[in-house]
């Protein structure tokens, strides 16, 4: 009986160690990739002239800076100066 109990403890400790190794590998992998869901990142914004701060112009500028065209651009009119924002 004593031999059987020792085997169980060894099995449980090996299983626990494997689980922890997998958790560490997955968490390091997420860190290396940025780990942030793209929809949750804040948009990239930069000051822009009030006369041209429109979704059309901001969208064109966002495309020039290689932001995804499907997301477009928008003008943030809060504060001074106004800002063109490019969601990504």
PyMOL commands that set and color helices and strands:
alter all, ss='L'
color gray80, all
select helices_A, chain A and resi 2-32+38-40+50-52+55-64+69-71
alter helices_A, ss='H'
color red, helices_A
select strands_A, chain A and resi 44-47+74-76+83-86
alter strands_A, ss='S'
color yellow, strands_A
deselect
rebuild
show_as cartoon
